Amino acid sequence: MCKEIYLDAPNIGRLEKDYLSETIDSGFVSTFGPYISKFEEEMAKYMGAKKAVSTQSGTAALHVALYELGIGKGDEVIVPALTFIATVNPVIYVGAKPVFADVDIKTWNISPSEIEKRITKKTKAVIPVHFYGNPCDMNEIMDIAKRHNLYVIEDATESLGAKYDERYAGTFGDLSCFSFNGNKTITTGGGGMVAGNDEKKLEHIKFLINQARNESKEYYHPEIGFNYRMTNLEASLGLAQMERIDEFLIKKRRFHDIYKEELKDIENVYFQEEYEEAQSSWWLSCVIFGNSIDIPLLQKELKNNGIPTRRIFMPVIEFPPYENYKKRDYKNSYYIYERGLCLPSSTLNSEEGIYKVCKMLKNILLKRGEGKCVRSI
Ligand SMILES: Cc1ncc(COP(=O)(O)O)c(C=O)c1O
């Protein structure tokens, strides 16, 4: 019997079940309990950051990070045009204005030269997104930020375990944000984290996400806070997943290598590329079809053969709340969205399953993909 193929399903095993049932038995299932600080300490240690604060989601992490840095009305924040909507909405939550920059056609990451073009007197921060786990050109970005006195908030929600210049993604900016949503490299069910080296700011974030509650006085709230806390139940799941992170990263890299090797002879198929200094976590392995093949039709055909895929994110400027932002300046973002596809990348898959995906893809492409090249990268 053929085994199921998974796109981005979580990999939950015995260890996770043991930790979860231990937590349930302890009664500490909510926002108080020993696993929360353990998970935070483990994460900080793993990535080499001074401190990490767990949150309810990656979106909450991005919101509170912007809030902590004092970004608000009248400020501009540079974001990539090609990202998940949750990178951008928090900029609106704090009352600032997102300014979109195009991405690089090879790495699919926000392009440093595009960042520089969009800087004005009002620019306060930049949010580089390590897209699908692939680290941005952080040396360049940090250099630009330093020259223009900008904050950098890394959107590392997709890139736990990725490295740039021998350092983990999420250790470059003023603050960095992670997501542990069910489809990410490790999951807590739903959850996020803010990490960095500014212990004072992170300490304050820890206070803010707990309704800005002063621990020394009962139910005293000297500031406006949020309820953005992770639960002990979620943190216990996260701790079990962190014990398996190396296993997950090795698998994801292996899957990416198989795709590259197996599809290398197919004309006009391009992969997301790493910068020389970077080592992607390959959260998702994705390709661009530089020919005229109909992507929705290809998706349908793959689905009919038991192979799930997903489209690359639609550029954020396509959505009604952002439609006033100029559109066609973002040709690389549109090209990657229009011609790209994410392939099965869940660590539940076996190598055999990934070979099966490649075989099916090759069959379909050879059968139909003889359209002329629309653009070579
Ligand atoms: C690039 C990016 N930013 C932010 C988020 C938000 O994370 P969460 O879903 O945990 O709120 C995600 C996760 O889906 C993401 O992919």
The ligand as a Gaussian input file, in Angstrom:
#p B3LYP/6-31G(d) Opt

LIG

0 1
 C        6.536000      34.764000       7.455000
 C        5.596000      34.561000       8.603000
 N        5.423000      35.569000       9.480000
 C        4.610000      35.441000      10.539000
 C        3.914000      34.266000      10.788000
 C        2.962000      34.215000      11.922000
 O        3.103000      33.155000      12.795000
 P        1.836000      32.545000      13.531000
 O        1.056000      31.762000      12.544000
 O        2.433000      31.699000      14.614000
 O        1.062000      33.684000      14.096000
 C        4.102000      33.175000       9.931000
 C        3.459000      31.887000      10.210000
 O        2.646000      31.321000       9.654000
 C        4.932000      33.340000       8.777000
 O        5.080000      32.341000       7.891000

